[in-house]
């Protein structure tokens, strides 16, 4: 079953992509939730026209995302967490990284940050997706909180 995505769906595709999914997934989840529409020939023609008209705006979005990417690469992020030796009490995840970026003046939604769950002190990298074509590797360090 071919569908057109109305918004980004993680591990499936980006907005305005035409993707093939199993009929049950499309009919029972994606379409009722408003994530997709059925890809009929007329809907594909409308999508092609919209994409053609939006190409100029897309170039501006990519340029803005590249500016933010350069700013992120210049940042040095340190996250303090309670720890006993090398092991953290709890864990550090996307929300902590988003909060650290917010403290440094970069507002990025945590759902666009992929880092996994970290349970030890050290240096790590997170992947930040600013646009479908602009993905940044963000290095950060987790340090123990001083008593």
MODELLER restraints for C-alpha pairs under 7 A, 6 or more apart:
rsr = mdl.restraints
at = mdl.atoms
rsr.add(forms.Gaussian(group=physical.xy_distance, feature=features.Distance(at['CA:1:A'], at['CA:20:A']), mean=5.43, stdev=0.5))
rsr.add(forms.Gaussian(group=physical.xy_distance, feature=features.Distance(at['CA:1:A'], at['CA:21:A']), mean=5.52, stdev=0.5))
rsr.add(forms.Gaussian(group=physical.xy_distance, feature=features.Distance(at['CA:1:A'], at['CA:22:A']), mean=6.01, stdev=0.5))
rsr.add(forms.Gaussian(group=physical.xy_distance, feature=features.Distance(at['CA:1:A'], at['CA:23:A']), mean=5.38, stdev=0.5))
rsr.add(forms.Gaussian(group=physical.xy_distance, feature=features.Distance(at['CA:2:A'], at['CA:18:A']), mean=6.64, stdev=0.5))
rsr.add(forms.Gaussian(group=physical.xy_distance, feature=features.Distance(at['CA:2:A'], at['CA:19:A']), mean=5.62, stdev=0.5))
rsr.add(forms.Gaussian(group=physical.xy_distance, feature=features.Distance(at['CA:2:A'], at['CA:20:A']), mean=4.43, stdev=0.5))
rsr.add(forms.Gaussian(group=physical.xy_distance, feature=features.Distance(at['CA:2:A'], at['CA:21:A']), mean=6.43, stdev=0.5))
rsr.add(forms.Gaussian(group=physical.xy_distance, feature=features.Distance(at['CA:2:A'], at['CA:38:A']), mean=6.60, stdev=0.5))
rsr.add(forms.Gaussian(group=physical.xy_distance, feature=features.Distance(at['CA:2:A'], at['CA:39:A']), mean=5.47, stdev=0.5))
rsr.add(forms.Gaussian(group=physical.xy_distance, feature=features.Distance(at['CA:3:A'], at['CA:18:A']), mean=5.64, stdev=0.5))
rsr.add(forms.Gaussian(group=physical.xy_distance, feature=features.Distance(at['CA:3:A'], at['CA:19:A']), mean=5.61, stdev=0.5))
rsr.add(forms.Gaussian(group=physical.xy_distance, feature=features.Distance(at['CA:3:A'], at['CA:20:A']), mean=6.37, stdev=0.5))
rsr.add(forms.Gaussian(group=physical.xy_distance, feature=features.Distance(at['CA:3:A'], at['CA:36:A']), mean=6.23, stdev=0.5))
rsr.add(forms.Gaussian(group=physical.xy_distance, feature=features.Distance(at['CA:3:A'], at['CA:37:A']), mean=5.61, stdev=0.5))
rsr.add(forms.Gaussian(group=physical.xy_distance, feature=features.Distance(at['CA:3:A'], at['CA:38:A']), mean=4.60, stdev=0.5))
rsr.add(forms.Gaussian(group=physical.xy_distance, feature=features.Distance(at['CA:3:A'], at['CA:39:A']), mean=4.55, stdev=0.5))
rsr.add(forms.Gaussian(group=physical.xy_distance, feature=features.Distance(at['CA:4:A'], at['CA:16:A']), mean=5.85, stdev=0.5))
rsr.add(forms.Gaussian(group=physical.xy_distance, feature=features.Distance(at['CA:4:A'], at['CA:17:A']), mean=5.70, stdev=0.5))
rsr.add(forms.Gaussian(group=physical.xy_distance, feature=features.Distance(at['CA:4:A'], at['CA:18:A']), mean=4.55, stdev=0.5))
rsr.add(forms.Gaussian(group=physical.xy_distance, feature=features.Distance(at['CA:4:A'], at['CA:19:A']), mean=6.49, stdev=0.5))
rsr.add(forms.Gaussian(group=physical.xy_distance, feature=features.Distance(at['CA:4:A'], at['CA:36:A']), mean=5.42, stdev=0.5))
rsr.add(forms.Gaussian(group=physical.xy_distance, feature=features.Distance(at['CA:4:A'], at['CA:37:A']), mean=5.33, stdev=0.5))
rsr.add(forms.Gaussian(group=physical.xy_distance, feature=features.Distance(at['CA:4:A'], at['CA:38:A']), mean=6.23, stdev=0.5))
rsr.add(forms.Gaussian(group=physical.xy_distance, feature=features.Distance(at['CA:4:A'], at['CA:39:A']), mean=5.51, stdev=0.5))
rsr.add(forms.Gaussian(group=physical.xy_distance, feature=features.Distance(at['CA:5:A'], at['CA:14:A']), mean=6.84, stdev=0.5))
rsr.add(forms.Gaussian(group=physical.xy_distance, feature=features.Distance(at['CA:5:A'], at['CA:15:A']), mean=5.19, stdev=0.5))
rsr.add(forms.Gaussian(group=physical.xy_distance, feature=features.Distance(at['CA:5:A'], at['CA:16:A']), mean=5.11, stdev=0.5))
rsr.add(forms.Gaussian(group=physical.xy_distance, feature=features.Distance(at['CA:5:A'], at['CA:17:A']), mean=5.60, stdev=0.5))
rsr.add(forms.Gaussian(group=physical.xy_distance, feature=features.Distance(at['CA:5:A'], at['CA:18:A']), mean=6.58, stdev=0.5))
rsr.add(forms.Gaussian(group=physical.xy_distance, feature=features.Distance(at['CA:5:A'], at['CA:35:A']), mean=5.92, stdev=0.5))
rsr.add(forms.Gaussian(group=physical.xy_distance, feature=features.Distance(at['CA:5:A'], at['CA:36:A']), mean=4.25, stdev=0.5))
rsr.add(forms.Gaussian(group=physical.xy_distance, feature=features.Distance(at['CA:5:A'], at['CA:37:A']), mean=6.58, stdev=0.5))
rsr.add(forms.Gaussian(group=physical.xy_distance, feature=features.Distance(at['CA:6:A'], at['CA:15:A']), mean=5.24, stdev=0.5))
rsr.add(forms.Gaussian(group=physical.xy_distance, feature=features.Distance(at['CA:6:A'], at['CA:16:A']), mean=5.90, stdev=0.5))
rsr.add(forms.Gaussian(group=physical.xy_distance, feature=features.Distance(at['CA:6:A'], at['CA:35:A']), mean=5.25, stdev=0.5))
rsr.add(forms.Gaussian(group=physical.xy_distance, feature=features.Distance(at['CA:6:A'], at['CA:36:A']), mean=4.96, stdev=0.5))
rsr.add(forms.Gaussian(group=physical.xy_distance, feature=features.Distance(at['CA:7:A'], at['CA:14:A']), mean=6.33, stdev=0.5))
rsr.add(forms.Gaussian(group=physical.xy_distance, feature=features.Distance(at['CA:7:A'], at['CA:15:A']), mean=4.18, stdev=0.5))
rsr.add(forms.Gaussian(group=physical.xy_distance, feature=features.Distance(at['CA:7:A'], at['CA:35:A']), mean=5.83, stdev=0.5))
rsr.add(forms.Gaussian(group=physical.xy_distance, feature=features.Distance(at['CA:8:A'], at['CA:14:A']), mean=4.16, stdev=0.5))
rsr.add(forms.Gaussian(group=physical.xy_distance, feature=features.Distance(at['CA:8:A'], at['CA:15:A']), mean=4.78, stdev=0.5))
rsr.add(forms.Gaussian(group=physical.xy_distance, feature=features.Distance(at['CA:30:A'], at['CA:36:A']), mean=5.46, stdev=0.5))
rsr.add(forms.Gaussian(group=physical.xy_distance, feature=features.Distance(at['CA:31:A'], at['CA:37:A']), mean=5.70, stdev=0.5))
rsr.add(forms.Gaussian(group=physical.xy_distance, feature=features.Distance(at['CA:62:A'], at['CA:131:A']), mean=6.81, stdev=0.5))
rsr.add(forms.Gaussian(group=physical.xy_distance, feature=features.Distance(at['CA:65:A'], at['CA:130:A']), mean=5.79, stdev=0.5))
rsr.add(forms.Gaussian(group=physical.xy_distance, feature=features.Distance(at['CA:65:A'], at['CA:131:A']), mean=6.47, stdev=0.5))
rsr.add(forms.Gaussian(group=physical.xy_distance, feature=features.Distance(at['CA:65:A'], at['CA:134:A']), mean=6.57, stdev=0.5))
rsr.add(forms.Gaussian(group=physical.xy_distance, feature=features.Distance(at['CA:66:A'], at['CA:134:A']), mean=6.76, stdev=0.5))
rsr.add(forms.Gaussian(group=physical.xy_distance, feature=features.Distance(at['CA:69:A'], at['CA:136:A']), mean=6.25, stdev=0.5))
rsr.add(forms.Gaussian(group=physical.xy_distance, feature=features.Distance(at['CA:73:A'], at['CA:138:A']), mean=6.56, stdev=0.5))
rsr.add(forms.Gaussian(group=physical.xy_distance, feature=features.Distance(at['CA:76:A'], at['CA:140:A']), mean=6.68, stdev=0.5))
rsr.add(forms.Gaussian(group=physical.xy_distance, feature=features.Distance(at['CA:77:A'], at['CA:100:A']), mean=6.88, stdev=0.5))
rsr.add(forms.Gaussian(group=physical.xy_distance, feature=features.Distance(at['CA:77:A'], at['CA:140:A']), mean=4.88, stdev=0.5))
rsr.add(forms.Gaussian(group=physical.xy_distance, feature=features.Distance(at['CA:77:A'], at['CA:141:A']), mean=6.32, stdev=0.5))
rsr.add(forms.Gaussian(group=physical.xy_distance, feature=features.Distance(at['CA:78:A'], at['CA:140:A']), mean=5.90, stdev=0.5))
rsr.add(forms.Gaussian(group=physical.xy_distance, feature=features.Distance(at['CA:78:A'], at['CA:141:A']), mean=4.83, stdev=0.5))
rsr.add(forms.Gaussian(group=physical.xy_distance, feature=features.Distance(at['CA:78:A'], at['CA:142:A']), mean=5.77, stdev=0.5))
rsr.add(forms.Gaussian(group=physical.xy_distance, feature=features.Distance(at['CA:78:A'], at['CA:143:A']), mean=6.78, stdev=0.5))
rsr.add(forms.Gaussian(group=physical.xy_distance, feature=features.Distance(at['CA:79:A'], at['CA:100:A']), mean=6.92, stdev=0.5))
rsr.add(forms.Gaussian(group=physical.xy_distance, feature=features.Distance(at['CA:79:A'], at['CA:141:A']), mean=6.21, stdev=0.5))
rsr.add(forms.Gaussian(group=physical.xy_distance, feature=features.Distance(at['CA:79:A'], at['CA:142:A']), mean=4.81, stdev=0.5))
rsr.add(forms.Gaussian(group=physical.xy_distance, feature=features.Distance(at['CA:79:A'], at['CA:143:A']), mean=6.13, stdev=0.5))
rsr.add(forms.Gaussian(group=physical.xy_distance, feature=features.Distance(at['CA:80:A'], at['CA:142:A']), mean=5.89, stdev=0.5))
rsr.add(forms.Gaussian(group=physical.xy_distance, feature=features.Distance(at['CA:80:A'], at['CA:143:A']), mean=4.97, stdev=0.5))
rsr.add(forms.Gaussian(group=physical.xy_distance, feature=features.Distance(at['CA:80:A'], at['CA:144:A']), mean=5.63, stdev=0.5))
rsr.add(forms.Gaussian(group=physical.xy_distance, feature=features.Distance(at['CA:80:A'], at['CA:145:A']), mean=5.31, stdev=0.5))
rsr.add(forms.Gaussian(group=physical.xy_distance, feature=features.Distance(at['CA:81:A'], at['CA:88:A']), mean=6.87, stdev=0.5))
rsr.add(forms.Gaussian(group=physical.xy_distance, feature=features.Distance(at['CA:81:A'], at['CA:143:A']), mean=6.43, stdev=0.5))
rsr.add(forms.Gaussian(group=physical.xy_distance, feature=features.Distance(at['CA:81:A'], at['CA:144:A']), mean=5.40, stdev=0.5))
rsr.add(forms.Gaussian(group=physical.xy_distance, feature=features.Distance(at['CA:81:A'], at['CA:145:A']), mean=5.29, stdev=0.5))
rsr.add(forms.Gaussian(group=physical.xy_distance, feature=features.Distance(at['CA:82:A'], at['CA:88:A']), mean=5.97, stdev=0.5))
rsr.add(forms.Gaussian(group=physical.xy_distance, feature=features.Distance(at['CA:82:A'], at['CA:89:A']), mean=5.69, stdev=0.5))
rsr.add(forms.Gaussian(group=physical.xy_distance, feature=features.Distance(at['CA:82:A'], at['CA:144:A']), mean=5.75, stdev=0.5))
rsr.add(forms.Gaussian(group=physical.xy_distance, feature=features.Distance(at['CA:82:A'], at['CA:145:A']), mean=5.17, stdev=0.5))
rsr.add(forms.Gaussian(group=physical.xy_distance, feature=features.Distance(at['CA:83:A'], at['CA:89:A']), mean=5.31, stdev=0.5))
rsr.add(forms.Gaussian(group=physical.xy_distance, feature=features.Distance(at['CA:83:A'], at['CA:144:A']), mean=5.47, stdev=0.5))
rsr.add(forms.Gaussian(group=physical.xy_distance, feature=features.Distance(at['CA:83:A'], at['CA:145:A']), mean=6.86, stdev=0.5))
rsr.add(forms.Gaussian(group=physical.xy_distance, feature=features.Distance(at['CA:86:A'], at['CA:120:A']), mean=5.69, stdev=0.5))
rsr.add(forms.Gaussian(group=physical.xy_distance, feature=features.Distance(at['CA:86:A'], at['CA:121:A']), mean=5.43, stdev=0.5))
rsr.add(forms.Gaussian(group=physical.xy_distance, feature=features.Distance(at['CA:87:A'], at['CA:119:A']), mean=6.17, stdev=0.5))
rsr.add(forms.Gaussian(group=physical.xy_distance, feature=features.Distance(at['CA:87:A'], at['CA:120:A']), mean=4.68, stdev=0.5))
rsr.add(forms.Gaussian(group=physical.xy_distance, feature=features.Distance(at['CA:87:A'], at['CA:121:A']), mean=6.45, stdev=0.5))
rsr.add(forms.Gaussian(group=physical.xy_distance, feature=features.Distance(at['CA:88:A'], at['CA:119:A']), mean=5.31, stdev=0.5))
rsr.add(forms.Gaussian(group=physical.xy_distance, feature=features.Distance(at['CA:88:A'], at['CA:120:A']), mean=5.44, stdev=0.5))
rsr.add(forms.Gaussian(group=physical.xy_distance, feature=features.Distance(at['CA:88:A'], at['CA:121:A']), mean=6.82, stdev=0.5))
rsr.add(forms.Gaussian(group=physical.xy_distance, feature=features.Distance(at['CA:90:A'], at['CA:119:A']), mean=6.82, stdev=0.5))
rsr.add(forms.Gaussian(group=physical.xy_distance, feature=features.Distance(at['CA:91:A'], at['CA:117:A']), mean=6.29, stdev=0.5))
rsr.add(forms.Gaussian(group=physical.xy_distance, feature=features.Distance(at['CA:91:A'], at['CA:118:A']), mean=5.50, stdev=0.5))
rsr.add(forms.Gaussian(group=physical.xy_distance, feature=features.Distance(at['CA:91:A'], at['CA:119:A']), mean=4.82, stdev=0.5))
rsr.add(forms.Gaussian(group=physical.xy_distance, feature=features.Distance(at['CA:92:A'], at['CA:117:A']), mean=5.86, stdev=0.5))
rsr.add(forms.Gaussian(group=physical.xy_distance, feature=features.Distance(at['CA:92:A'], at['CA:118:A']), mean=5.10, stdev=0.5))
rsr.add(forms.Gaussian(group=physical.xy_distance, feature=features.Distance(at['CA:92:A'], at['CA:119:A']), mean=6.61, stdev=0.5))
rsr.add(forms.Gaussian(group=physical.xy_distance, feature=features.Distance(at['CA:93:A'], at['CA:115:A']), mean=6.65, stdev=0.5))
rsr.add(forms.Gaussian(group=physical.xy_distance, feature=features.Distance(at['CA:93:A'], at['CA:116:A']), mean=6.13, stdev=0.5))
rsr.add(forms.Gaussian(group=physical.xy_distance, feature=features.Distance(at['CA:93:A'], at['CA:117:A']), mean=4.99, stdev=0.5))
rsr.add(forms.Gaussian(group=physical.xy_distance, feature=features.Distance(at['CA:93:A'], at['CA:118:A']), mean=6.43, stdev=0.5))
rsr.add(forms.Gaussian(group=physical.xy_distance, feature=features.Distance(at['CA:94:A'], at['CA:110:A']), mean=5.57, stdev=0.5))
rsr.add(forms.Gaussian(group=physical.xy_distance, feature=features.Distance(at['CA:94:A'], at['CA:113:A']), mean=5.92, stdev=0.5))
rsr.add(forms.Gaussian(group=physical.xy_distance, feature=features.Distance(at['CA:94:A'], at['CA:114:A']), mean=6.52, stdev=0.5))
rsr.add(forms.Gaussian(group=physical.xy_distance, feature=features.Distance(at['CA:94:A'], at['CA:115:A']), mean=6.21, stdev=0.5))
rsr.add(forms.Gaussian(group=physical.xy_distance, feature=features.Distance(at['CA:95:A'], at['CA:110:A']), mean=5.64, stdev=0.5))
rsr.add(forms.Gaussian(group=physical.xy_distance, feature=features.Distance(at['CA:98:A'], at['CA:108:A']), mean=6.21, stdev=0.5))
rsr.add(forms.Gaussian(group=physical.xy_distance, feature=features.Distance(at['CA:98:A'], at['CA:109:A']), mean=6.61, stdev=0.5))
rsr.add(forms.Gaussian(group=physical.xy_distance, feature=features.Distance(at['CA:98:A'], at['CA:110:A']), mean=5.40, stdev=0.5))
rsr.add(forms.Gaussian(group=physical.xy_distance, feature=features.Distance(at['CA:101:A'], at['CA:107:A']), mean=6.50, stdev=0.5))
rsr.add(forms.Gaussian(group=physical.xy_distance, feature=features.Distance(at['CA:112:A'], at['CA:128:A']), mean=5.77, stdev=0.5))
rsr.add(forms.Gaussian(group=physical.xy_distance, feature=features.Distance(at['CA:112:A'], at['CA:129:A']), mean=5.31, stdev=0.5))
rsr.add(forms.Gaussian(group=physical.xy_distance, feature=features.Distance(at['CA:113:A'], at['CA:126:A']), mean=6.71, stdev=0.5))
rsr.add(forms.Gaussian(group=physical.xy_distance, feature=features.Distance(at['CA:113:A'], at['CA:127:A']), mean=5.73, stdev=0.5))
rsr.add(forms.Gaussian(group=physical.xy_distance, feature=features.Distance(at['CA:113:A'], at['CA:128:A']), mean=4.58, stdev=0.5))
rsr.add(forms.Gaussian(group=physical.xy_distance, feature=features.Distance(at['CA:113:A'], at['CA:129:A']), mean=6.55, stdev=0.5))
rsr.add(forms.Gaussian(group=physical.xy_distance, feature=features.Distance(at['CA:114:A'], at['CA:126:A']), mean=5.65, stdev=0.5))
rsr.add(forms.Gaussian(group=physical.xy_distance, feature=features.Distance(at['CA:114:A'], at['CA:127:A']), mean=5.05, stdev=0.5))
rsr.add(forms.Gaussian(group=physical.xy_distance, feature=features.Distance(at['CA:114:A'], at['CA:128:A']), mean=6.42, stdev=0.5))
rsr.add(forms.Gaussian(group=physical.xy_distance, feature=features.Distance(at['CA:115:A'], at['CA:125:A']), mean=6.94, stdev=0.5))
rsr.add(forms.Gaussian(group=physical.xy_distance, feature=features.Distance(at['CA:115:A'], at['CA:126:A']), mean=4.51, stdev=0.5))
rsr.add(forms.Gaussian(group=physical.xy_distance, feature=features.Distance(at['CA:115:A'], at['CA:127:A']), mean=6.38, stdev=0.5))
rsr.add(forms.Gaussian(group=physical.xy_distance, feature=features.Distance(at['CA:121:A'], at['CA:142:A']), mean=5.15, stdev=0.5))
rsr.add(forms.Gaussian(group=physical.xy_distance, feature=features.Distance(at['CA:121:A'], at['CA:143:A']), mean=5.75, stdev=0.5))
rsr.add(forms.Gaussian(group=physical.xy_distance, feature=features.Distance(at['CA:121:A'], at['CA:144:A']), mean=6.88, stdev=0.5))
rsr.add(forms.Gaussian(group=physical.xy_distance, feature=features.Distance(at['CA:122:A'], at['CA:141:A']), mean=5.70, stdev=0.5))
rsr.add(forms.Gaussian(group=physical.xy_distance, feature=features.Distance(at['CA:122:A'], at['CA:142:A']), mean=5.35, stdev=0.5))
rsr.add(forms.Gaussian(group=physical.xy_distance, feature=features.Distance(at['CA:122:A'], at['CA:143:A']), mean=6.82, stdev=0.5))
rsr.add(forms.Gaussian(group=physical.xy_distance, feature=features.Distance(at['CA:123:A'], at['CA:140:A']), mean=5.88, stdev=0.5))
rsr.add(forms.Gaussian(group=physical.xy_distance, feature=features.Distance(at['CA:123:A'], at['CA:141:A']), mean=4.32, stdev=0.5))
rsr.add(forms.Gaussian(group=physical.xy_distance, feature=features.Distance(at['CA:123:A'], at['CA:142:A']), mean=6.37, stdev=0.5))
rsr.add(forms.Gaussian(group=physical.xy_distance, feature=features.Distance(at['CA:124:A'], at['CA:139:A']), mean=5.84, stdev=0.5))
rsr.add(forms.Gaussian(group=physical.xy_distance, feature=features.Distance(at['CA:124:A'], at['CA:140:A']), mean=5.52, stdev=0.5))
rsr.add(forms.Gaussian(group=physical.xy_distance, feature=features.Distance(at['CA:124:A'], at['CA:141:A']), mean=6.09, stdev=0.5))
rsr.add(forms.Gaussian(group=physical.xy_distance, feature=features.Distance(at['CA:125:A'], at['CA:137:A']), mean=6.30, stdev=0.5))
rsr.add(forms.Gaussian(group=physical.xy_distance, feature=features.Distance(at['CA:125:A'], at['CA:138:A']), mean=5.33, stdev=0.5))
rsr.add(forms.Gaussian(group=physical.xy_distance, feature=features.Distance(at['CA:125:A'], at['CA:139:A']), mean=4.23, stdev=0.5))
rsr.add(forms.Gaussian(group=physical.xy_distance, feature=features.Distance(at['CA:125:A'], at['CA:140:A']), mean=5.92, stdev=0.5))
rsr.add(forms.Gaussian(group=physical.xy_distance, feature=features.Distance(at['CA:126:A'], at['CA:137:A']), mean=5.80, stdev=0.5))
rsr.add(forms.Gaussian(group=physical.xy_distance, feature=features.Distance(at['CA:126:A'], at['CA:138:A']), mean=5.03, stdev=0.5))
rsr.add(forms.Gaussian(group=physical.xy_distance, feature=features.Distance(at['CA:126:A'], at['CA:139:A']), mean=6.33, stdev=0.5))
rsr.add(forms.Gaussian(group=physical.xy_distance, feature=features.Distance(at['CA:127:A'], at['CA:135:A']), mean=6.87, stdev=0.5))
rsr.add(forms.Gaussian(group=physical.xy_distance, feature=features.Distance(at['CA:127:A'], at['CA:136:A']), mean=5.76, stdev=0.5))
rsr.add(forms.Gaussian(group=physical.xy_distance, feature=features.Distance(at['CA:127:A'], at['CA:137:A']), mean=4.76, stdev=0.5))
rsr.add(forms.Gaussian(group=physical.xy_distance, feature=features.Distance(at['CA:127:A'], at['CA:138:A']), mean=6.02, stdev=0.5))
rsr.add(forms.Gaussian(group=physical.xy_distance, feature=features.Distance(at['CA:128:A'], at['CA:135:A']), mean=5.73, stdev=0.5))
rsr.add(forms.Gaussian(group=physical.xy_distance, feature=features.Distance(at['CA:128:A'], at['CA:136:A']), mean=5.14, stdev=0.5))
rsr.add(forms.Gaussian(group=physical.xy_distance, feature=features.Distance(at['CA:128:A'], at['CA:137:A']), mean=6.39, stdev=0.5))
rsr.add(forms.Gaussian(group=physical.xy_distance, feature=features.Distance(at['CA:128:A'], at['CA:138:A']), mean=6.85, stdev=0.5))
rsr.add(forms.Gaussian(group=physical.xy_distance, feature=features.Distance(at['CA:129:A'], at['CA:135:A']), mean=4.50, stdev=0.5))
rsr.add(forms.Gaussian(group=physical.xy_distance, feature=features.Distance(at['CA:129:A'], at['CA:136:A']), mean=6.42, stdev=0.5))
